[in-house]
Amino acid sequence: MELLVQALALGVLLGGIYALLAVGLSLVFGVLRIVNFAHGELAMLGSYGAFFAAHTVGLPAPVALLGALLVGGLIGYLINATMLRPVFRGKLERPGEYAIIVTFILSQVLLAAAVALFGTSYRNFPSLWETNLNIGGWVFVSGDRVVAFGAALALMGLLLWLVYYTDIGRAWRALTQNPLGARVVGVNVLRYANLAFATAGALAGIAAALLAPLYFIYPTSGMTALVKGFMVVIIGGLGSIWGAIFGGLALGLVETLGAIYISSAYSDAYGFLLMIVVLLLFPHGIFGKAVRAI
């Protein structure tokens, strides 16, 4: 029983970070119908932003996380404002396919740039909270996991407030439900697309930075982040923020339970198996819909 409680706690803590990592993918797809294959590289570069803020600038680790927000958000904004600008001019016959090709190429360019600038060595990020917690005598977790989960909850709560209670969110939801109608009533599509990409990049960057004290920072970590992100949104439903939150928690729990009760060597396989089962039962994902809604 103690082992099960420990596994559930660790799975929820990991799942919260997975959800934060993937929620930007769902936001961009839900609002713009764009699949961003550079999302993983935004996460990777964000983690480097936090690393250099801590080690070069000398900021405390919690404050250095702002570097991840800034780097991920800025690069996300620039990608949409420059390379994806033709998507929103209405002149492309297949804008979705154009966006996939452009973001995939950008992912490789950003990966090559990261290798050239930072090398291939693994970097360590300082601990966010150097302690180990004993909760109720049943659960033992590191302070870094607790801080990461708490930050993820706070940021996802902030995103939900932004989507449902602000003018930005109302514009995003209008674009989600009726892009043409939103244009007719004066919604500046490019402006809100830029904001969506910047928000997604910032969240991806800080999610990777929150994981950095537990793992490492290295250039190819972006591919891992992208794969995990896609697994989450496929399970939860691509385009649904609530689906990303549920999918992240589900993936974290399945990976952790499988690693503890079966073998940690196949932790990725457990997630893929869950994804396959969900697709067989819910082709659009558990929270996915055939209509556009975030």
N, C-alpha and C positions, 0 to 999 in steps of 0.2 A: 504493500500500500504506500509506504513512504517513497519507494522508487517511482511509482505512478504519479504521485503528487509532484515530485521533483521534475519528472519528465514533462508533465503538463505545464508547470511553471516556466521551465526553460523554453518550451515550444511557444507559449504565448509571448514571451519576451522577444524571441527571435522573429515570430510572426508579425509583431508590431513594426519592426524595422523593414521586413519584406513589404508590408503594406505601404509604408512611407515611400519606399523605393519605387513601387509600381503605380502609385496613385497619379503621378504625373503622366504616365503613359495613357491611363484611362481618361484623364482630363483632356489631353491633346486630341485623342481619338474621338471622345465624346463631343467636343466643341467643334473640331475642324475636320473630322474624318481623315486624319493623317496618322499613319503608323510611323513612328519616329525610331528608325534603326540606329540613330546616334545617341539614344537615351543612355545607354551604358557608358559611353565615353563622357557624357555630361557628369555622370556619377563619379567616374574615375578622376576627371579633371577637378571636380569639386573637392575630392579627398586630398588631392595634391595642394589645392588652395589652402585647405585647413592645415596641412603639414607644414607648408612654408610660413604660414601665419604664426605657427607655434615655434618652429625651429629657427627661422630666419628673422622674423620680426620680434620674436620673443614673447608673444602673447600667451597668457594662460590657456590651457587646453579648452575649457568651455568657451572662452571668448574667441579662440581661433576657429571655432566652428562657423563663425560668421564669414570667414574666408571661403568656406565651401558654398555658403548661400550666395555670396557675391559672384564667385567664379562660375558656378553652375548657372545662375540666373542670367549673368551677362552673356555667356556663350550661347545659351538657349535663345535669348533675345536676338543676338546677332545672326544666328542660323536662320531664324524665321524672317527677320527683317531684310536679309540679303538673298540667300540662296533659295528660300521658299516664297519669295515675293510674287513670282509669276502665278502661283497657285491661286492667289486671291484677286487676280485681275480678270478672271473669267474667260481667258483666251485659250487655255489649254484644253485639248480634247479629253485627256485623261489625267487630271491633276493628282489623283491618288497614286497612280503608278509613278508619276514624275516625282512625287514626294518620297516614295519608297526608294527609288534609285538614288536621288540626291542625298538622302540621309544615310543610306548604306555607304555611299562613296565617302561622305563626310566622316563616318565612323572610322573608316580605314585611314583617312588623312589625319584625323585627330590622334589615332593610335600611333601612327608613324611619328607625328610631331612629339607626342609624349615620350616615345623611346629616344628620339634625338635629343630632347631637352633634359630629360630626367634619368636616362639610362634604364637598364632592365633590373637593377637591384631592388630588393624589397625594402620598404621604408617602415619604420615604426612610428606610431602616433602616441603621444603621452596619454596616460590614463586620465579619464574624466572624473573618476572617484575611486581612489585607491583604498578599497575596503572590500570585505566579504561579509555578506549579510546572512544571518540565520533567522528565518522567518518561521516562528511557531515550532521550532525544533524539527521541522519536516523539510523545509526548503532551504537550500544553500545556493546563493547566487552572488556573482561579483557585482560590485558597485557600478562598473561600466555598463553591464546589461540593464540594470535598473534605470540609470540615467538615460541610456539610449531609448529605452521603452517609454519613459516619461516624456522625453523630448518628442518622440514620434507621435504620441497621443496628443500633445499640445499642438504640434504643427498640423496634424490632420484635423483637429478641432478648429483651428484657425482657417484652414482651407474650406471646411464645411460652412463656417460662418461667412466666408468670402463668397461662396457660391450661392448661398440661399438668402443672405441678408444685406447684400450690397448691390450697388448699380453695376459693378463689374460682373458679379455673378448673374444678375438678371440679363445682361447682354450675352454672356456665355450661354445661358439657358435658351435665350432666343435663337442664337446661332445653332444650337443643338437641335431645336425642334423645327425651325423653319428658316434656313439661311437666306432664302430670297425675301421672305417677309421681313426679316431683320434688316436687310439692306434697304428695303423700301421705306421703313420707318426711321432710317437715318443712323443705324448702327455702323460705326467705322470698323469694318471687318478686319483690316490689317492691324489696327491698333489693338483690338482685343485678342487677335491671334498672337501678336507679339507678347502681350501680357500672359497668355496661356502658356506659351513656350518658355518664357522667363520663369514663371511659377513652377512649371514642371522641372526645368533645369535646376532651380534652386533646391527643390525638395529632393531631387535625385542626388545632388551634390552633398547635401547635409546627411542624407541617409547613409551614403558611403562613408562619410567622415565619422558618423556615429558607430559604424562597424569597425573602423580602423583600429581602435585600441584592442579589439578582440582578434583581429586578423592582421593583414598587412596592406600596405599601399604599393601597387605596382601597375605598370601600364596595361597589361592584359586583364586586369580585374574588371574592366568595362564589359567584356564579353560575358563574364559570369553574372554581372549585374543585369545585363540585358536579358539573358536566359531566365534568370529568376523573376524578373519583372514580367516577362511574357507568360511564364507559368502562372503567376499570380492572377494576371488579368484574364487569362483564358479560363481559369477555374472560377473566378468571380464574375466574369462577364466584361468583355472589352467595352470601354466607354462608360462604365458605371463606377463612380467613386466608392459607393458602399460595397460594390462587388470587389473592388481592389482591397478594401479593408478586410472583408470576409476571406477573400482568397489568400491574403498574406497570412492571416492567423491560421487558416487551414493548412497551408503549406508548411509553416513553421512547426505546427503540431505533428503533422505526418512525418516530417523529416526527423524530428527529435524522438518521437516514439519509436520509429523504425530503427534509428541509430542505437537506442538504448536496449530495445527488446530483441532486435534481430542482429544487425551489424552496421557499424558506422561506415563501412566500406561502400555501402550501397545507398547512402543518404539521398543522392540525386535521383536514383532510380525510384525511390518511394514517391517523390514528388511527381515524376513523369507518369507513374502508374495512377496516381490520384487524378492527374490531368486527363488521362485517357478515359478513366471511368466517368468523370464529370462530362466529358464531351459526348460519350455514348448516351448518357441520360439527359443532359441539358446542352444541346448543340450550341446555344448562344452563351453558355456559362450559367452559373446558378442565378446571378442577378441580371444577366444580359437579356436584352429585348430586341425584337426585330425592328422596333422603332427607335429613334434617336432620343436619348434621355440621359442626363447625368444626375 
